[in-house]
Amino acid sequence: MGAADALHSYAYLPDMARVALALVDKGDALPAYADIPFAGHSFTINDLATRVARLTGRPIKVTHFPLWFFTLVSPFWELARELREMLYLNRLPHQIDPAPLRRLLPDYRDTPLDEVILAHLKTRKPA
């Protein structure tokens, strides 16, 4: 929905769940309050398209979602108003710092991105 060359962070939920369980297992070894961001994978939409094309053997064309649509329907659709407020996250490159999590769980490794993509492609139901 934003710039195809802007870096963004994405969380693979099974990885995030593994991290949550590992942190729960630490119990009282964690401070009473800890800000532990989950970095997950970082890539651009162009990077993702390149990987999907390589994994599927099919060319991928990146097109832009018509963002004006949210403005048009926002008077009638509350979710469109909320999404409009979050569009800056798609325009600005950002990445989450993995260092705090690595300090607490030094042996943790994300599922390789190619495996994540293949898992999503395999679960896609035909139309």
C-alpha positions as CSV (number, residue, x, y, z in Angstrom):
1,M,0.0,0.0,0.0
2,G,3.0,2.3,0.3
3,A,6.3,2.8,-1.4
4,A,7.4,-0.6,-2.9
5,D,11.0,0.1,-2.0
6,A,10.4,1.2,1.7
7,L,11.8,-1.3,4.3
8,H,9.1,-2.6,6.7
9,S,9.1,-5.2,9.5
10,Y,6.7,-8.1,9.4
11,A,5.9,-10.6,12.2
12,Y,5.4,-14.3,11.4
13,L,2.9,-15.2,14.0
14,P,4.2,-18.7,14.7
15,D,7.6,-17.1,15.4
16,M,6.0,-14.5,17.6
17,A,4.2,-17.2,19.6
18,R,7.4,-19.1,20.1
19,V,9.0,-16.0,21.5
20,A,6.1,-15.3,23.8
21,L,6.3,-18.8,25.2
22,A,10.1,-18.6,25.6
23,L,9.7,-15.3,27.5
24,V,6.9,-16.7,29.7
25,D,9.3,-19.6,30.5
26,K,11.8,-17.1,31.8
27,G,9.3,-16.1,34.5
28,D,10.8,-14.0,37.3
29,A,14.1,-13.7,35.5
30,L,12.5,-10.9,33.5
31,P,12.1,-7.5,35.0
32,A,8.7,-6.4,36.2
33,Y,8.4,-4.2,33.1
34,A,10.3,-5.0,30.0
35,D,9.9,-3.5,26.5
36,I,10.9,-6.4,24.2
37,P,10.1,-5.6,20.6
38,F,9.7,-8.4,18.1
39,A,11.7,-7.6,15.0
40,G,10.6,-10.5,12.8
41,H,11.6,-10.0,9.2
42,S,12.4,-6.8,7.4
43,F,12.0,-6.4,3.6
44,T,10.5,-4.2,1.0
45,I,7.5,-5.1,-1.2
46,N,10.0,-5.3,-4.2
47,D,12.1,-7.7,-2.2
48,L,9.0,-9.8,-1.4
49,A,8.0,-9.8,-5.1
50,T,11.4,-11.0,-6.1
51,R,11.4,-13.8,-3.6
52,V,7.9,-14.9,-4.5
53,A,8.8,-14.9,-8.2
54,R,11.9,-17.0,-7.5
55,L,10.0,-19.5,-5.3
56,T,7.1,-19.9,-7.6
57,G,8.8,-19.5,-10.9
58,R,6.2,-16.9,-11.9
59,P,6.8,-13.2,-12.6
60,I,5.3,-10.9,-10.0
61,K,4.0,-7.5,-10.9
62,V,3.8,-4.9,-8.1
63,T,1.0,-2.5,-8.4
64,H,-0.2,0.2,-6.0
65,F,-3.4,0.2,-4.1
66,P,-5.5,3.3,-4.8
67,L,-5.1,5.0,-1.5
68,W,-7.7,7.6,-2.5
69,F,-10.3,4.8,-2.0
70,F,-9.9,5.2,1.8
71,T,-10.7,8.9,1.6
72,L,-13.7,8.2,-0.6
73,V,-15.3,5.6,1.6
74,S,-14.2,6.8,5.0
75,P,-17.5,8.8,5.7
76,F,-19.3,5.4,5.4
77,W,-16.8,2.8,6.6
78,E,-15.1,3.3,10.0
79,L,-12.3,0.9,9.2
80,A,-11.3,3.1,6.2
81,R,-11.0,6.1,8.6
82,E,-8.7,4.1,10.9
83,L,-6.6,2.7,8.0
84,R,-6.1,6.3,6.7
85,E,-4.5,7.2,10.1
86,M,-2.0,4.3,9.7
87,L,-1.0,4.9,6.1
88,Y,2.1,6.8,7.1
89,L,3.5,3.4,8.3
90,N,3.4,2.2,4.7
91,R,5.0,5.3,3.3
92,L,7.9,5.6,5.7
93,P,10.6,2.9,5.9
94,H,11.0,1.4,9.3
95,Q,12.6,-1.6,11.0
96,I,12.3,-2.9,14.6
97,D,15.5,-3.3,16.6
98,P,16.1,-7.0,17.4
99,A,18.8,-6.4,20.1
100,P,16.6,-6.5,23.2
101,L,15.1,-9.8,22.3
102,R,18.5,-11.2,21.3
103,R,19.9,-10.3,24.7
104,L,17.1,-12.2,26.4
105,L,16.8,-15.2,24.0
106,P,20.3,-15.5,22.3
107,D,19.5,-18.9,20.8
108,Y,16.2,-17.8,19.2
109,R,16.2,-17.7,15.4
110,D,13.4,-16.6,13.1
111,T,12.0,-19.0,10.6
112,P,13.8,-18.3,7.3
113,L,11.9,-15.9,5.2
114,D,11.7,-18.3,2.2
115,E,10.0,-20.9,4.5
116,V,7.6,-18.3,5.7
117,I,6.6,-17.4,2.2
118,L,6.3,-21.0,1.1
119,A,4.1,-21.7,4.1
120,H,1.8,-18.9,3.1
121,L,1.7,-19.9,-0.5
122,K,0.8,-23.5,0.4
123,T,-2.1,-22.4,2.6
124,R,-3.7,-20.3,-0.1
125,K,-7.0,-21.8,-1.2
126,P,-8.0,-21.7,-4.9
127,A,-10.7,-19.2,-5.8
